[in-house]
């Protein structure tokens, strides 16, 4: 049985023309060789597996070729090329800086530099992983790197250019190697598969290319692994099974369910994915990429930005026709927020489920939300709620809109006059307050903003003035609050579901503004508990400060919960978490006394050897 050689070594490029994905750099090196403009030091930097060491070897072989070709390539037939191909050339020296990083190693290298080449014009020193050299080794190498003998050329290769001293960088021509594109990797893998006699599916090669993350060496290694698993016939299903990659069909099915507001199917799809062993964050990250691909698929000019096979691109285009841009924008924001909050969430699965519920609600006919916050009125989530005879919040919204339309039948001029009169009355009140040294008259009208106009005691004696615009805004805010309270009292009480109670609570937590982000996180980690009476839910606070914040937000919380749960008698009760596990700290003597009381053998041991505490 002949020795097996992995594809990364077997199909390693031997000429500049066979290098994949680095066309600009190879053309530059070939032109430099043809024109004879060779520098004494080069720095090849870039990610792993993109061809740095390979290009260094090809460059060293080409400049020492005795009969170079007109196109700048080596002939491969002269003695120098044969010695290079057979790995017996004395003109090319490779040094691993990771294991030879001391000053003594650099001294030995400098001694070798002084010896001229036997065959060819140049001695090429390839120093791989050059960033691993010590500080002293770099300093010892500076002078030789700046002014080497005319026959010496240094090629430094590294994946971490930022770790190299600026004095080294200034002495080198720097070549930045880029990551391989998916199509470049797929094309090269097709060539390797043809030479190896392996049947492949293009979709499978796309999965391998994406898994390689821009590295050709990684792609070839994965290709060998999948080829061994598939037995010479690489298919898409076998590839994702071997590489543990989530099938993109799950995302296509999930988006279709969201567009049809099939929340139950979305929850079942997530459960199926989690059952297969995938993390929730991995799923939500893939969903974000899927939504991005749908967005770019809505324009023919941007379809090429999708790194996938032609068959998958057609699927993206077909599904993109069903999606509105607003839906995609809001869904991407929800998925991004879920990804950011995933690590700090205590109930990670609930966070992902809540994101999918909100995402499905985006395609409803209700008033659209901003993407970061859900709509004020949620549709029933599960079929059990629909069958229980609960009135749909959407109908409630219709009644609210009908009431608003009836109220809007009055002329707009009257509304303007009422607002102007209110603003004038407010200004008169403020002026009267100023004239009396801050004491308002007994019959002065109250502020138009109602209960929200209450101020702290330290500001009670300070007069306030309002402009016409501010007065109109406060009037509108008061009207909106009154409408919300009216809507809350407009329906019949429905039984509260425990699961839906938690969901609506999380909805309110994520609805909070950015300035209350800390409180939003705390509420998201809480889980309200419905009492036996079905009218009160209890929230446990960790400390008095959090409890005070909850009490401050009680009107908003209760209004939101009553509206979405369709129960106007629902109330919130806040409690402090009880600390039950009080541990006493015992001294060494007390611990010994307790152990002696519990163990007779220990007492005998103490008495026999006359042991005492030091």
Buried (B, 14 or more C-beta within 10 A) or exposed (E): EEEEEEBBEEBBBBBBEBBBBBEEBBEEBBEBBBEEEBEBBBBBBBBEBBBBBBBBBBBBBBBBBBEBBEEBBBEBEBEBBEBBEEEEBEBBBBBBBEEBBBBEBBEEBBEEBEEEBEEBBBBBBBBBBBBBBBEEBBBBBBEBBBEBBEBBBBBBBBBEBEEBBEEBBEBBBBBEBEBBBBEBBBBBBEEBBEEBEBEBBBBBBBBBBBBBEBBBBBBBBBBBBBBEEBEEEBBBEBBBBBBEBBBBEBBBBBBBBBBEBBBEBBBEBBEEBBEEEBEBBBBBBBBBBBBBBBBBBBEEEEBEEBBBBEEBBEBBBEBBEEBEEEBBBBBBBBBBBBBEBBEEBEBBEBBBBBBBBBBBBBBBEBEBBEBBBBBBBBBBBBEEBEEEEBEBBBEBBEEBEEBEEEEEEEEEEEBEEEBEEBBEBBBEBBEBBEEEEEEBEEEBEEBBBEEEEEEEEEEEEEBEEBEBEBBBBBBEBBEEBEBBBEBBEEBEBBEBBEEBBBBBBBBBBBBBEEEBEEBBBBBBBBBBBBEEEBBBBEBBBEEEEBBEBBEEBBBEBBBBBBBBBBBBEBBBBBEEEEEEEEEEEEEEEEEBEEEEEEEEEBEEEBEEEEEEEE
